[in-house]
């Protein structure tokens, strides 16, 4: 009798654990995306920048079922970032503006990455974080 009880308990824990992990993974996969591009294609070429600031707007989609919050953002030297939308409702889009100012960058070629971390809650109430990078390149004269 005890063996059946212990076996049933292990089976229950195994099924519960697998179900929990699959829900978190699904939520993480759908948490946010930059347009329709894959991670490897997430970049923008500013081209040649001379004397005037250049801006690029990153659109973040929230395909999930809960509010997506913009958390930490790694901003490399010489790059400015303005977060226009800190909370993005399900099915909506938010915008982050990246600015390259030639006054704060050395002349020549540049390559930088802005790394964005977002937070949301999955269906079971667990906080889920996701981090993605968006690359930039160009030349400052």
C-alpha positions as CSV (number, residue, x, y, z in Angstrom):
1,X,0.0,0.0,0.0
2,X,2.8,2.4,0.9
3,X,4.6,1.6,-2.3
4,X,1.5,2.5,-4.4
5,X,1.1,5.8,-2.5
6,X,4.8,6.7,-3.0
7,X,4.6,5.8,-6.7
8,X,1.4,7.8,-7.2
9,X,3.0,10.8,-5.4
10,X,6.1,10.7,-7.7
11,X,3.9,10.4,-10.8
12,X,1.9,13.4,-9.7
13,X,5.0,15.5,-9.0
14,X,6.5,14.5,-12.4
15,X,3.4,15.5,-14.3
16,X,3.0,18.7,-12.4
17,X,6.6,19.6,-12.9
18,X,6.5,19.0,-16.7
19,X,3.2,20.9,-17.0
20,X,4.7,23.9,-15.1
21,X,7.8,24.0,-17.2
22,X,5.9,23.9,-20.5
23,X,3.7,26.8,-19.5
24,X,6.6,29.0,-18.5
25,X,8.5,28.1,-21.7
26,X,5.5,28.9,-23.9
27,X,5.1,32.3,-22.2
28,X,8.8,33.1,-22.6
29,X,8.8,32.2,-26.3
30,X,5.8,34.6,-27.0
31,X,6.9,37.3,-24.6
32,X,8.0,39.9,-27.2
33,X,9.5,40.4,-30.6
34,X,11.1,43.1,-32.7
35,X,8.8,43.4,-35.7
36,X,8.6,40.1,-37.6
37,X,12.4,39.5,-37.9
38,X,14.3,36.7,-36.2
39,X,16.8,37.4,-33.5
40,X,19.8,37.1,-35.9
41,X,18.3,39.8,-38.2
42,X,17.6,42.3,-35.5
43,X,19.9,45.2,-36.5
44,X,19.8,48.6,-38.1
45,X,22.4,50.3,-40.3
46,X,22.4,54.0,-39.7
47,X,24.7,54.5,-42.7
48,X,26.9,57.7,-42.6
49,X,26.1,60.2,-39.7
50,X,27.5,63.7,-40.0
51,X,26.8,66.6,-37.7
52,X,23.2,65.7,-36.9
53,X,21.7,63.2,-34.5
54,X,20.2,60.1,-36.1
55,X,17.3,58.2,-34.6
56,X,15.8,54.8,-35.0
57,X,12.5,53.5,-33.5
58,X,12.5,49.9,-32.2
59,X,8.9,48.5,-32.2
60,X,8.2,45.9,-29.5
61,X,5.2,43.7,-30.0
62,X,3.4,42.0,-27.1
63,X,1.8,38.8,-28.5
64,X,1.3,37.4,-24.9
65,X,-1.8,37.4,-22.7
66,X,-0.5,39.7,-19.9
67,X,1.0,43.1,-19.7
68,X,4.7,43.3,-20.8
69,X,6.9,45.7,-18.8
70,X,10.2,47.1,-20.1
71,X,12.8,46.5,-17.5
72,X,16.5,47.0,-17.7
73,X,18.1,48.3,-20.8
74,X,21.9,48.1,-21.4
75,X,22.9,51.3,-23.3
76,X,26.4,51.3,-24.8
77,X,28.6,54.3,-24.8
78,X,27.7,57.0,-27.3
79,X,24.1,55.8,-27.7
80,X,20.9,57.4,-26.2
81,X,17.7,55.5,-25.5
82,X,14.3,56.8,-24.8
83,X,11.6,54.4,-23.7
84,X,8.2,55.7,-24.9
85,X,6.1,52.8,-23.6
86,X,7.1,51.2,-20.3
87,X,4.1,48.9,-20.1
88,X,2.7,47.2,-23.3
89,X,-0.8,45.7,-23.1
90,X,-1.5,42.3,-24.7
91,X,-1.7,42.5,-28.5
92,X,-0.3,46.1,-28.6
93,X,3.1,47.6,-29.6
94,X,5.5,49.8,-27.7
95,X,8.4,52.0,-28.9
96,X,12.0,52.5,-27.8
97,X,13.9,55.3,-29.6
98,X,17.6,54.8,-30.1
99,X,19.7,58.0,-30.8
100,X,23.2,58.2,-32.2
101,X,24.8,61.7,-31.5
102,X,28.0,62.3,-33.4
103,X,29.2,64.7,-30.7
104,X,29.5,61.7,-28.3
105,X,31.1,59.2,-30.7
106,X,34.5,58.9,-32.2
107,X,34.8,59.3,-36.0
108,X,34.8,56.0,-37.9
109,X,32.9,52.8,-38.1
110,X,30.8,51.7,-35.1
111,X,28.8,48.6,-34.0
112,X,26.8,48.7,-30.8
113,X,24.1,46.6,-29.2
114,X,21.2,47.7,-27.0
115,X,20.1,44.9,-24.8
116,X,16.5,45.0,-23.6
117,X,15.0,42.9,-20.7
118,X,11.3,42.6,-20.3
119,X,9.1,41.2,-17.5
120,X,5.6,39.6,-17.6
121,X,3.6,37.2,-15.5
122,X,2.6,33.8,-16.8
123,X,-0.8,32.2,-16.2
124,X,0.3,30.7,-12.9
125,X,1.5,34.1,-11.6
126,X,5.2,33.5,-12.0
127,X,7.3,36.4,-13.1
128,X,9.1,35.6,-16.4
129,X,12.0,37.7,-17.8
130,X,13.3,37.7,-21.4
131,X,16.3,39.5,-22.8
132,X,17.0,40.4,-26.4
133,X,19.6,42.4,-28.2
134,X,19.2,44.8,-31.1
135,X,22.3,45.7,-33.0
136,X,23.3,49.0,-34.7
137,X,26.1,49.9,-37.0
138,X,27.2,52.9,-39.1
139,X,29.9,55.4,-39.6
140,X,30.4,58.8,-37.9
141,X,32.2,61.5,-39.9
